[in-house]
């Protein structure tokens, strides 16, 4: 099994261009199920979750080609008969596979989709996904680890309020409603930038979608879809990760290929921590930052501070002069990186959904184990800042969501390599 070896205390300098967003690419790929016309998707990140989704679409019969040299996916499903079963073997590592449920059901009036896997960061129930699809007219039961859904007359638009804000359920609802009869009004939606990117893609395909409030959207379903070419938005979590890396160990690190308006909350928190940033429209430069200040944050749905950056900001908090606080409001098991950081010399205490980070502490290299995607990259950041050598096990978690992480860091003078 592969490991990452990081030799710390190297000052990062140079430039990193951010890849396309994994979390935007996955629902866009799922939405391709609706369309028989030509689809071109550009700036696709080459990460394991995207490769798994491509394999899933191939499995159901999609004519899909992934040009790895150009980060481009081409799909053309004219005269293709797609299967309506998404098996466990392809969903066991990736929760996002559940997003094919909505389009399969909406297009073919039936679907059999495995209950998903993914990161072990808590019980992310499928209830809200099923709630929305039932409201649109689906009959659903769960048997032998599979969701069995059907709708004899097809899905029909309704007014639906999501019982709680859910990114995946919002995506499933948007895609399903795009092929449903009539008009759907969704409220209490997630409004992450990746969902807005999905909305842009669906509109290019010919769906009439209008955001009529921060968390309200109107969708007029259509079967008359068009060819589409779309460039995926930048990965805001990758961007935030590298900005934090620059704050931890940077001399002068430029992060480009981004839209800084989308990162307002992250930039605000880092400025409160006394991180020296030069912010332009499409790039951020992080300068050598000393005297890091403690801060209290609470993870929230967008536009709040993202749960996917909680583990990374925690590493920066170990450098702060005082006690920092993180309240995790999204997932109940998202502090599994804390014991590993404490083994490296951090002083972090957990009480239910809250962590207190005592700083400043000098981190020391150790052999550690990644437990999920974002936890794994937090250990990379800790290794960059630590004395001596850090060995990170289970890096397959990292490969699910970061494209060419080691290459990007090595170009900025990090000492990091992969070992078998």
C-alpha angles and dihedrals in degrees: 000000000000124000134192118230117202124186107200141213094057114139110234118225134161134052136304123196112209121235128230117282119272090198091054096043096055099060091040089056090049090051090055087075088076096058131072094183125090116290126192120187118188134193091031112171114235098229132136096254091055092046089051091051090050089051089050092053090047089051092056090049105265117156094230130157124190112204100200093185091060100030087237134137122201121194129181117167101172109141091006120130108212125208118233099217123096106191131218094243089067099039100042094090100033128056092190089072087082088074090078089069094078098048095042091050094043095047102037102023092236139059140176110199127172119239102257137244128201132129118003094233099125144302103311097183124210091218096107092050090053093042092058095045091049089052088054089055107272125142108216137184133167118227132165093351094309134108108229112198133173140166115189097196097033129256117305126207118254142166105264132178113198109231089227136001110277126168096202095044091049090052093047091048094048093051095043092048090050090070097032123107114263130352129325125200113199122190134182087035127164108252102196115154088247089061090050088052090052088050091054090051093050091048090052087054089057104264116139106230126165128180103218096180139359092281102016127090135178118211124188107198121228139178092194098092129172138214112271141197117195137174114213118236121250120277104257093189092053088047092051091047093055093043088055090047088055091049090051101046108356129133094179118337125174120203112196141174093058142113107235093197087072091054097054096123095046092048091048092053093047092050089052087054089056095249110160108235135172105202123197130168095270105015145040126208117203116205129198103294122201132172094039110199126221119250140183118228137176122203114235140163113277129322084036126079108297121245086218089069097043096096092047096049088049090064090054089049090063085069095052123108099241142005120322125194133211123188111195110209102166109054128024097213102045100115096073090116091062097083089050092050089048089053086057092055103273119138106218127154124197127207111177106294096356133081126195114205115201116206159244098026126157109230119220128205118261141155107270140173128231115226101183142357101277094035089057094055091047087060090052089053090048089050091052090055098039132096114250126355130334122197116200118200128200095033090166084090089060093050091059093072116010122076116214092338096166093045092052092048094044090054086059093053099265117148101227132135142161122248134187 
